[in-house]
């Protein structure tokens, strides 16, 4: 996506000090905000990501969003206008991670820089978000939801095997269910097609379709065993490619100019964003 799409739109929300947490909605206590900053600092020290969180009361606040943009457009405008100071992530690696929470609108949105899209796919962000945000946000336990989500995100960025298994299993299960349904449907109609070519009766056509579907159902576990092996191979290959190219392990982290300021954070590096991420409501 071309980030200049909303370039003429004006948003009155500056972040000239590379603040990691801008809590305009006041949903975090000072202690909670400090704890989240420590978590973000830990993520940035151990990975190549840069993280920022913005909370607002509503997207309908004309002071900060005069053109009443939706949460996606609002975030893209913030990230694309370099004059606003929300240029999160390394300029060359594009490793920014940005979270917006609109409290009164009951909406949230993650944005991932180009460099994070392969490491932290949209589907994984969806599963992580839905694991924590709706149930805690409905109870106004915003800190708990955000903290838990970022704990898992950090582990994902660090290639933690346990967390990867946790969040890839639901994906594979959903894929398996859908694929099994499609296989049975396809085999049923394939059976009807074969029977049509064989010039058999309607009853026999129907029975042939059902029997073909049953046969495929029986063989499906073996088919998915092969698919599973192939998927594991692809995953290991992709992981190896990431590690060879620098990856997100702590051993390959380089802060460029070091962490500046008393907070220990470096300035935002000018990262670019596209359409990666996930948004939802509660």
ZADO-1210 file (C-alpha; in nm, 4 decimals, padded with zeros to 6 digits):
<atoms>
<atom x="00.0000" y="00.0000" z="00.0000" code="UNK" pos="1"/>
<atom x="00.1206" y="00.3490" z="-00.0835" code="UNK" pos="2"/>
<atom x="00.1444" y="00.5403" z="00.2419" code="UNK" pos="3"/>
<atom x="00.1035" y="00.8728" z="00.0634" code="UNK" pos="4"/>
<atom x="-00.2640" y="00.7903" z="00.0051" code="UNK" pos="5"/>
<atom x="-00.3642" y="00.9992" z="00.3040" code="UNK" pos="6"/>
<atom x="-00.0715" y="01.2401" z="00.2821" code="UNK" pos="7"/>
<atom x="-00.2918" y="01.5507" z="00.2557" code="UNK" pos="8"/>
<atom x="-00.4875" y="01.4622" z="00.5673" code="UNK" pos="9"/>
<atom x="-00.3939" y="01.6566" z="00.8792" code="UNK" pos="10"/>
<atom x="-00.3798" y="01.4931" z="01.2204" code="UNK" pos="11"/>
<atom x="-00.2996" y="01.7045" z="01.5212" code="UNK" pos="12"/>
<atom x="-00.1007" y="01.4563" z="01.7247" code="UNK" pos="13"/>
<atom x="00.2741" y="01.4977" z="01.7589" code="UNK" pos="14"/>
<atom x="00.5259" y="01.2553" z="01.9065" code="UNK" pos="15"/>
<atom x="00.8505" y="01.4446" z="01.8753" code="UNK" pos="16"/>
<atom x="01.0176" y="01.2686" z="02.1689" code="UNK" pos="17"/>
<atom x="00.9726" y="00.9115" z="02.0408" code="UNK" pos="18"/>
<atom x="00.7459" y="00.8315" z="02.3352" code="UNK" pos="19"/>
<atom x="00.6697" y="00.4609" z="02.3544" code="UNK" pos="20"/>
<atom x="00.3397" y="00.5071" z="02.5369" code="UNK" pos="21"/>
<atom x="00.1038" y="00.7979" z="02.4732" code="UNK" pos="22"/>
<atom x="-00.1955" y="00.7371" z="02.6991" code="UNK" pos="23"/>
<atom x="-00.4432" y="01.0093" z="02.6019" code="UNK" pos="24"/>
<atom x="-00.7345" y="00.7951" z="02.7220" code="UNK" pos="25"/>
<atom x="-00.5793" y="00.7529" z="03.0685" code="UNK" pos="26"/>
<atom x="-00.6451" y="00.3798" z="03.0754" code="UNK" pos="27"/>
<atom x="-00.3147" y="00.2992" z="03.2476" code="UNK" pos="28"/>
<atom x="-00.2032" y="00.3992" z="03.5955" code="UNK" pos="29"/>
<atom x="00.1453" y="00.5532" z="03.6236" code="UNK" pos="30"/>
<atom x="00.2785" y="00.2221" z="03.7574" code="UNK" pos="31"/>
<atom x="00.1153" y="00.0248" z="03.4768" code="UNK" pos="32"/>
<atom x="00.2567" y="00.2613" z="03.2174" code="UNK" pos="33"/>
<atom x="00.6016" y="00.2259" z="03.3686" code="UNK" pos="34"/>
<atom x="00.5715" y="-00.1538" z="03.3634" code="UNK" pos="35"/>
<atom x="00.4707" y="-00.1474" z="02.9972" code="UNK" pos="36"/>
<atom x="00.7643" y="00.0778" z="02.9139" code="UNK" pos="37"/>
<atom x="00.9963" y="-00.1718" z="03.0802" code="UNK" pos="38"/>
<atom x="00.8428" y="-00.4516" z="02.8738" code="UNK" pos="39"/>
<atom x="00.8841" y="-00.2491" z="02.5542" code="UNK" pos="40"/>
<atom x="01.2443" y="-00.1698" z="02.6469" code="UNK" pos="41"/>
<atom x="01.3072" y="-00.5410" z="02.6981" code="UNK" pos="42"/>
<atom x="01.1551" y="-00.6193" z="02.3580" code="UNK" pos="43"/>
<atom x="01.3675" y="-00.3565" z="02.1870" code="UNK" pos="44"/>
<atom x="01.6872" y="-00.4728" z="02.3555" code="UNK" pos="45"/>
<atom x="01.6277" y="-00.8375" z="02.2701" code="UNK" pos="46"/>
<atom x="01.4890" y="-00.7965" z="01.9186" code="UNK" pos="47"/>
<atom x="01.5170" y="-00.5519" z="01.6316" code="UNK" pos="48"/>
<atom x="01.1640" y="-00.4193" z="01.6796" code="UNK" pos="49"/>
<atom x="01.0613" y="-00.0716" z="01.7912" code="UNK" pos="50"/>
<atom x="00.7279" y="-00.0502" z="01.9706" code="UNK" pos="51"/>
<atom x="00.4801" y="00.2277" z="02.0451" code="UNK" pos="52"/>
<atom x="00.1338" y="00.2314" z="02.2026" code="UNK" pos="53"/>
<atom x="-00.1231" y="00.5077" z="02.1580" code="UNK" pos="54"/>
<atom x="-00.4525" y="00.5233" z="02.3457" code="UNK" pos="55"/>
<atom x="-00.7220" y="00.7769" z="02.2608" code="UNK" pos="56"/>
<atom x="-01.0713" y="00.8281" z="02.3963" code="UNK" pos="57"/>
<atom x="-01.2396" y="00.8300" z="02.0566" code="UNK" pos="58"/>
<atom x="-01.1635" y="00.8600" z="01.6875" code="UNK" pos="59"/>
<atom x="-01.4360" y="01.1264" z="01.6725" code="UNK" pos="60"/>
<atom x="-01.2221" y="01.3762" z="01.8632" code="UNK" pos="61"/>
<atom x="-01.1934" y="01.6625" z="01.6143" code="UNK" pos="62"/>
<atom x="-00.8880" y="01.8009" z="01.7924" code="UNK" pos="63"/>
<atom x="-00.6702" y="01.5075" z="01.6922" code="UNK" pos="64"/>
<atom x="-00.8719" y="01.3573" z="01.4048" code="UNK" pos="65"/>
<atom x="-01.0460" y="01.6482" z="01.2293" code="UNK" pos="66"/>
<atom x="-01.1409" y="01.4431" z="00.9219" code="UNK" pos="67"/>
<atom x="-01.2948" y="01.1608" z="01.1259" code="UNK" pos="68"/>
<atom x="-01.0740" y="00.8897" z="00.9773" code="UNK" pos="69"/>
<atom x="-01.1338" y="00.5289" z="01.0742" code="UNK" pos="70"/>
<atom x="-00.8745" y="00.3590" z="01.2923" code="UNK" pos="71"/>
<atom x="-00.6797" y="00.2130" z="00.9993" code="UNK" pos="72"/>
<atom x="-00.6590" y="00.5415" z="00.8077" code="UNK" pos="73"/>
<atom x="-00.5824" y="00.7293" z="01.1290" code="UNK" pos="74"/>
<atom x="-00.2907" y="00.4988" z="01.2075" code="UNK" pos="75"/>
<atom x="-00.1562" y="00.5047" z="00.8528" code="UNK" pos="76"/>
<atom x="-00.1643" y="00.8842" z="00.8513" code="UNK" pos="77"/>
<atom x="00.0259" y="00.8998" z="01.1804" code="UNK" pos="78"/>
<atom x="00.2893" y="00.6573" z="01.0567" code="UNK" pos="79"/>
<atom x="00.3295" y="00.8047" z="00.7084" code="UNK" pos="80"/>
<atom x="00.3634" y="01.1717" z="00.8012" code="UNK" pos="81"/>
<atom x="00.7259" y="01.2003" z="00.9151" code="UNK" pos="82"/>
<atom x="00.6569" y="01.5479" z="01.0553" code="UNK" pos="83"/>
<atom x="00.4325" y="01.3992" z="01.3230" code="UNK" pos="84"/>
<atom x="00.7164" y="01.1948" z="01.4754" code="UNK" pos="85"/>
<atom x="00.5507" y="00.8503" z="01.4706" code="UNK" pos="86"/>
<atom x="00.8081" y="00.7020" z="01.2314" code="UNK" pos="87"/>
<atom x="00.8490" y="00.3835" z="01.4362" code="UNK" pos="88"/>
<atom x="01.1064" y="00.1216" z="01.3438" code="UNK" pos="89"/>
<atom x="01.4479" y="00.1050" z="01.1843" code="UNK" pos="90"/>
<atom x="01.4644" y="00.2931" z="00.8538" code="UNK" pos="91"/>
<atom x="01.6374" y="00.0065" z="00.6713" code="UNK" pos="92"/>
<atom x="01.4700" y="-00.2867" z="00.8451" code="UNK" pos="93"/>
<atom x="01.1194" y="-00.1373" z="00.8872" code="UNK" pos="94"/>
<atom x="01.0695" y="-00.3177" z="01.2179" code="UNK" pos="95"/>
<atom x="00.8058" y="-00.1002" z="01.3811" code="UNK" pos="96"/>
<atom x="00.5117" y="-00.2320" z="01.5829" code="UNK" pos="97"/>
<atom x="00.2344" y="00.0144" z="01.6646" code="UNK" pos="98"/>
<atom x="-00.0816" y="-00.0394" z="01.8705" code="UNK" pos="99"/>
<atom x="-00.3753" y="00.2029" z="01.8819" code="UNK" pos="100"/>
<atom x="-00.6575" y="00.1621" z="02.1346" code="UNK" pos="101"/>
<atom x="-00.9701" y="00.3787" z="02.0997" code="UNK" pos="102"/>
<atom x="-01.1446" y="00.3334" z="02.4343" code="UNK" pos="103"/>
<atom x="-01.4925" y="00.4749" z="02.3746" code="UNK" pos="104"/>
<atom x="-01.5097" y="00.3271" z="02.0242" code="UNK" pos="105"/>
<atom x="-01.4102" y="-00.0152" z="02.1609" code="UNK" pos="106"/>
<atom x="-01.1597" y="-00.0594" z="01.8802" code="UNK" pos="107"/>
<atom x="-00.7924" y="-00.1538" z="01.8595" code="UNK" pos="108"/>
<atom x="-00.5461" y="-00.1898" z="01.5752" code="UNK" pos="109"/>
<atom x="-00.1956" y="-00.3315" z="01.5415" code="UNK" pos="110"/>
<atom x="00.0301" y="-00.2040" z="01.2630" code="UNK" pos="111"/>
<atom x="00.3435" y="-00.3951" z="01.1624" code="UNK" pos="112"/>
<atom x="00.6301" y="-00.2531" z="00.9592" code="UNK" pos="113"/>
<atom x="00.7316" y="-00.4267" z="00.6388" code="UNK" pos="114"/>
<atom x="01.0212" y="-00.5973" z="00.8174" code="UNK" pos="115"/>
<atom x="00.7941" y="-00.7529" z="01.0812" code="UNK" pos="116"/>
<atom x="00.5218" y="-00.8818" z="00.8513" code="UNK" pos="117"/>
<atom x="00.7022" y="-01.2097" z="00.7839" code="UNK" pos="118"/>
<atom x="00.8121" y="-01.2616" z="01.1449" code="UNK" pos="119"/>
<atom x="00.4825" y="-01.1570" z="01.3044" code="UNK" pos="120"/>
<atom x="00.2117" y="-01.2429" z="01.0485" code="UNK" pos="121"/>
<atom x="-00.1327" y="-01.0849" z="01.0603" code="UNK" pos="122"/>
<atom x="-00.2950" y="-01.4161" z="01.1501" code="UNK" pos="123"/>
<atom x="-00.0716" y="-01.4606" z="01.4556" code="UNK" pos="124"/>
<atom x="-00.1468" y="-01.1051" z="01.5697" code="UNK" pos="125"/>
<atom x="-00.5163" y="-01.1820" z="01.5266" code="UNK" pos="126"/>
<atom x="-00.4939" y="-01.4902" z="01.7484" code="UNK" pos="127"/>
<atom x="-00.2837" y="-01.3129" z="02.0131" code="UNK" pos="128"/>
<atom x="-00.5144" y="-01.0088" z="02.0162" code="UNK" pos="129"/>
<atom x="-00.8307" y="-01.2135" z="02.0413" code="UNK" pos="130"/>
<atom x="-00.6749" y="-01.4235" z="02.3162" code="UNK" pos="131"/>
<atom x="-00.6372" y="-01.1247" z="02.5509" code="UNK" pos="132"/>
<atom x="-00.7978" y="-00.8006" z="02.4358" code="UNK" pos="133"/>
<atom x="-01.1750" y="-00.8632" z="02.4256" code="UNK" pos="134"/>
<atom x="-01.2053" y="-01.0442" z="02.7593" code="UNK" pos="135"/>
<atom x="-00.9836" y="-00.8008" z="02.9511" code="UNK" pos="136"/>
<atom x="-01.0882" y="-00.4804" z="02.7751" code="UNK" pos="137"/>
<atom x="-01.4556" y="-00.5519" z="02.8472" code="UNK" pos="138"/>
<atom x="-01.3612" y="-00.5549" z="03.2157" code="UNK" pos="139"/>
<atom x="-01.1565" y="-00.2352" z="03.1652" code="UNK" pos="140"/>
<atom x="-00.8432" y="-00.4312" z="03.2523" code="UNK" pos="141"/>
<atom x="-00.6507" y="-00.2713" z="02.9682" code="UNK" pos="142"/>
<atom x="-00.3105" y="-00.3116" z="03.1255" code="UNK" pos="143"/>
<atom x="-00.3556" y="-00.6855" z="03.1791" code="UNK" pos="144"/>
<atom x="-00.4654" y="-00.7408" z="02.8208" code="UNK" pos="145"/>
<atom x="-00.1859" y="-00.5347" z="02.6668" code="UNK" pos="146"/>
<atom x="00.0808" y="-00.6758" z="02.8985" code="UNK" pos="147"/>
<atom x="-00.0102" y="-01.0372" z="02.8248" code="UNK" pos="148"/>
<atom x="-00.0270" y="-00.9723" z="02.4515" code="UNK" pos="149"/>
<atom x="00.3188" y="-00.8156" z="02.4443" code="UNK" pos="150"/>
<atom x="00.4654" y="-01.0960" z="02.6534" code="UNK" pos="151"/>
<atom x="00.3548" y="-01.3406" z="02.3849" code="UNK" pos="152"/>
<atom x="00.4592" y="-01.1077" z="02.1024" code="UNK" pos="153"/>
<atom x="00.8087" y="-01.0819" z="02.2497" code="UNK" pos="154"/>
<atom x="00.8370" y="-01.4592" z="02.2705" code="UNK" pos="155"/>
<atom x="00.7156" y="-01.4866" z="01.9128" code="UNK" pos="156"/>
<atom x="00.9786" y="-01.2376" z="01.7955" code="UNK" pos="157"/>
<atom x="01.2422" y="-01.4357" z="01.9853" code="UNK" pos="158"/>
<atom x="01.1354" y="-01.7597" z="01.8130" code="UNK" pos="159"/>
<atom x="01.0224" y="-01.9214" z="02.1380" code="UNK" pos="160"/>
<atom x="00.9229" y="-02.2745" z="02.0357" code="UNK" pos="161"/>
<atom x="00.6482" y="-02.3124" z="02.2967" code="UNK" pos="162"/>
<atom x="00.4700" y="-01.9905" z="02.2015" code="UNK" pos="163"/>
<atom x="00.5043" y="-02.0675" z="01.8308" code="UNK" pos="164"/>
<atom x="00.3402" y="-02.4069" z="01.8873" code="UNK" pos="165"/>
<atom x="00.0651" y="-02.2422" z="02.0910" code="UNK" pos="166"/>
<atom x="-00.0282" y="-01.9984" z="01.8180" code="UNK" pos="167"/>
<atom x="00.0343" y="-02.2109" z="01.5107" code="UNK" pos="168"/>
<atom x="-00.1818" y="-02.5011" z="01.6340" code="UNK" pos="169"/>
<atom x="-00.5132" y="-02.3107" z="01.6040" code="UNK" pos="170"/>
<atom x="-00.4150" y="-02.2025" z="01.2538" code="UNK" pos="171"/>
<atom x="-00.3353" y="-02.5569" z="01.1418" code="UNK" pos="172"/>
<atom x="-00.6549" y="-02.6894" z="01.3029" code="UNK" pos="173"/>
<atom x="-00.8715" y="-02.4363" z="01.1215" code="UNK" pos="174"/>
<atom x="-00.6917" y="-02.5137" z="00.7963" code="UNK" pos="175"/>
<atom x="-00.7411" y="-02.8861" z="00.8487" code="UNK" pos="176"/>
<atom x="-01.1149" y="-02.8496" z="00.9134" code="UNK" pos="177"/>
<atom x="-01.1638" y="-02.6363" z="00.6058" code="UNK" pos="178"/>
<atom x="-00.9464" y="-02.8599" z="00.3882" code="UNK" pos="179"/>
<atom x="-01.1273" y="-03.1764" z="00.5025" code="UNK" pos="180"/>
<atom x="-01.4626" y="-03.0206" z="00.4167" code="UNK" pos="181"/>
<atom x="-01.3382" y="-02.9147" z="00.0737" code="UNK" pos="182"/>
<atom x="-01.1858" y="-03.2561" z="00.0079" code="UNK" pos="183"/>
<atom x="-01.5087" y="-03.4373" z="00.0949" code="UNK" pos="184"/>
<atom x="-01.7160" y="-03.1979" z="-00.1152" code="UNK" pos="185"/>
<atom x="-01.4762" y="-03.2282" z="-00.4063" code="UNK" pos="186"/>
<atom x="-01.4645" y="-03.6071" z="-00.3835" code="UNK" pos="187"/>
<atom x="-01.8454" y="-03.6271" z="-00.3731" code="UNK" pos="188"/>
<atom x="-01.8826" y="-03.4274" z="-00.6924" code="UNK" pos="189"/>
<atom x="-01.5911" y="-03.6130" z="-00.8471" code="UNK" pos="190"/>
<atom x="-01.7757" y="-03.9371" z="-00.7770" code="UNK" pos="191"/>
<atom x="-02.0887" y="-03.7978" z="-00.9412" code="UNK" pos="192"/>
<atom x="-01.8834" y="-03.6914" z="-01.2413" code="UNK" pos="193"/>
<atom x="-01.7313" y="-04.0374" z="-01.2782" code="UNK" pos="194"/>
<atom x="-02.0719" y="-04.2006" z="-01.2474" code="UNK" pos="195"/>
<atom x="-02.2112" y="-03.9617" z="-01.5079" code="UNK" pos="196"/>
<atom x="-01.9370" y="-04.0638" z="-01.7459" code="UNK" pos="197"/>
<atom x="-02.0128" y="-04.4281" z="-01.6658" code="UNK" pos="198"/>
<atom x="-02.3826" y="-04.3848" z="-01.7522" code="UNK" pos="199"/>
<atom x="-02.5126" y="-04.5403" z="-01.4281" code="UNK" pos="200"/>
<atom x="-02.8451" y="-04.4767" z="-01.2548" code="UNK" pos="201"/>
<atom x="-02.9155" y="-04.1712" z="-01.0375" code="UNK" pos="202"/>
<atom x="-02.9216" y="-04.3814" z="-00.7213" code="UNK" pos="203"/>
<atom x="-02.5883" y="-04.5393" z="-00.8032" code="UNK" pos="204"/>
<atom x="-02.4458" y="-04.1968" z="-00.8868" code="UNK" pos="205"/>
<atom x="-02.5430" y="-04.0716" z="-00.5420" code="UNK" pos="206"/>
<atom x="-02.4033" y="-04.3795" z="-00.3670" code="UNK" pos="207"/>
<atom x="-02.0798" y="-04.3527" z="-00.5646" code="UNK" pos="208"/>
<atom x="-02.0457" y="-03.9895" z="-00.4605" code="UNK" pos="209"/>
<atom x="-02.0960" y="-04.0746" z="-00.0922" code="UNK" pos="210"/>
<atom x="-01.8584" y="-04.3718" z="-00.1031" code="UNK" pos="211"/>
<atom x="-01.5899" y="-04.1584" z="-00.2654" code="UNK" pos="212"/>
<atom x="-01.6336" y="-03.8981" z="00.0076" code="UNK" pos="213"/>
<atom x="-01.6032" y="-04.1648" z="00.2793" code="UNK" pos="214"/>
<atom x="-01.2891" y="-04.3052" z="00.1175" code="UNK" pos="215"/>
<atom x="-01.1265" y="-03.9618" z="00.1092" code="UNK" pos="216"/>
<atom x="-01.2262" y="-03.9038" z="00.4737" code="UNK" pos="217"/>
<atom x="-01.0522" y="-04.2275" z="00.5735" code="UNK" pos="218"/>
<atom x="-00.7394" y="-04.1346" z="00.3795" code="UNK" pos="219"/>
<atom x="-00.7390" y="-03.7710" z="00.4960" code="UNK" pos="220"/>
<atom x="-00.5204" y="-03.8288" z="00.8094" code="UNK" pos="221"/>
<atom x="-00.2476" y="-03.9737" z="00.5883" code="UNK" pos="222"/>
<atom x="-00.2815" y="-03.6868" z="00.3441" code="UNK" pos="223"/>
<atom x="-00.2493" y="-03.4328" z="00.6239" code="UNK" pos="224"/>
<atom x="00.0439" y="-03.6190" z="00.7716" code="UNK" pos="225"/>
<atom x="00.2274" y="-03.5533" z="00.4456" code="UNK" pos="226"/>
<atom x="00.1062" y="-03.1945" z="00.4401" code="UNK" pos="227"/>
<atom x="00.2208" y="-03.1546" z="00.8019" code="UNK" pos="228"/>
<atom x="00.5673" y="-03.2827" z="00.7223" code="UNK" pos="229"/>
<atom x="00.5893" y="-03.0494" z="00.4264" code="UNK" pos="230"/>
<atom x="00.4728" y="-02.7551" z="00.6414" code="UNK" pos="231"/>
<atom x="00.7341" y="-02.8323" z="00.9074" code="UNK" pos="232"/>
<atom x="01.0012" y="-02.8408" z="00.6387" code="UNK" pos="233"/>
<atom x="00.8888" y="-02.5038" z="00.5027" code="UNK" pos="234"/>
<atom x="00.8778" y="-02.3547" z="00.8536" code="UNK" pos="235"/>
<atom x="01.2282" y="-02.4761" z="00.9372" code="UNK" pos="236"/>
<atom x="01.3575" y="-02.3519" z="00.6040" code="UNK" pos="237"/>
<atom x="01.2002" y="-02.0096" z="00.6572" code="UNK" pos="238"/>
<atom x="01.3363" y="-01.9925" z="01.0124" code="UNK" pos="239"/>
<atom x="01.6805" y="-02.0772" z="00.8856" code="UNK" pos="240"/>
<atom x="01.6569" y="-01.8044" z="00.6243" code="UNK" pos="241"/>
<atom x="01.5590" y="-01.5504" z="00.8914" code="UNK" pos="242"/>
<atom x="01.8455" y="-01.6538" z="01.1161" code="UNK" pos="243"/>
<atom x="02.0941" y="-01.6411" z="00.8310" code="UNK" pos="244"/>
<atom x="01.9819" y="-01.2919" z="00.7378" code="UNK" pos="245"/>
<atom x="02.0085" y="-01.1536" z="01.0913" code="UNK" pos="246"/>
<atom x="01.6797" y="-01.2705" z="01.2364" code="UNK" pos="247"/>
<atom x="01.5385" y="-01.1271" z="01.5551" code="UNK" pos="248"/>
<atom x="01.7598" y="-01.3025" z="01.8068" code="UNK" pos="249"/>
<atom x="01.9246" y="-01.0982" z="02.0788" code="UNK" pos="250"/>
<atom x="02.2684" y="-01.1948" z="01.9571" code="UNK" pos="251"/>
<atom x="02.2178" y="-01.0090" z="01.6317" code="UNK" pos="252"/>
<atom x="02.0714" y="-00.6928" z="01.7804" code="UNK" pos="253"/>
<atom x="02.2463" y="-00.3694" z="01.7015" code="UNK" pos="254"/>
<atom x="02.1042" y="-00.0393" z="01.8214" code="UNK" pos="255"/>
<atom x="02.2988" y="00.1689" z="01.5727" code="UNK" pos="256"/>
<atom x="02.3756" y="00.4654" z="01.7969" code="UNK" pos="257"/>
<atom x="02.2976" y="00.3071" z="02.1294" code="UNK" pos="258"/>
<atom x="02.0011" y="00.3777" z="02.3544" code="UNK" pos="259"/>
<atom x="01.9780" y="00.7490" z="02.4210" code="UNK" pos="260"/>
<atom x="01.8237" y="00.9498" z="02.7018" code="UNK" pos="261"/>
<atom x="01.7532" y="00.8656" z="03.0624" code="UNK" pos="262"/>
<atom x="01.4644" y="00.6377" z="02.9633" code="UNK" pos="263"/>
<atom x="01.7005" y="00.3997" z="02.7821" code="UNK" pos="264"/>
<atom x="01.5074" y="00.4269" z="02.4538" code="UNK" pos="265"/>
<atom x="01.6486" y="00.5259" z="02.1170" code="UNK" pos="266"/>
<atom x="01.4690" y="00.7665" z="01.8859" code="UNK" pos="267"/>
<atom x="01.2336" y="00.6258" z="01.6255" code="UNK" pos="268"/>
<atom x="01.4300" y="00.5326" z="01.3169" code="UNK" pos="269"/>
<atom x="01.2001" y="00.6209" z="01.0274" code="UNK" pos="270"/>
<atom x="01.0464" y="00.2809" z="00.9533" code="UNK" pos="271"/>
<atom x="00.7849" y="00.2252" z="00.6826" code="UNK" pos="272"/>
<atom x="00.4466" y="00.0559" z="00.7130" code="UNK" pos="273"/>
<atom x="00.2037" y="-00.0998" z="00.4688" code="UNK" pos="274"/>
<atom x="-00.1195" y="-00.2799" z="00.5391" code="UNK" pos="275"/>
<atom x="00.0231" y="-00.5372" z="00.7811" code="UNK" pos="276"/>
<atom x="-00.1310" y="-00.5918" z="01.1220" code="UNK" pos="277"/>
<atom x="-00.4672" y="-00.6725" z="01.2737" code="UNK" pos="278"/>
<atom x="-00.7561" y="-00.4780" z="01.4201" code="UNK" pos="279"/>
<atom x="-01.0676" y="-00.5693" z="01.6117" code="UNK" pos="280"/>
<atom x="-01.3173" y="-00.4548" z="01.8718" code="UNK" pos="281"/>
<atom x="-01.4608" y="-00.5613" z="02.2047" code="UNK" pos="282"/>
</atoms>
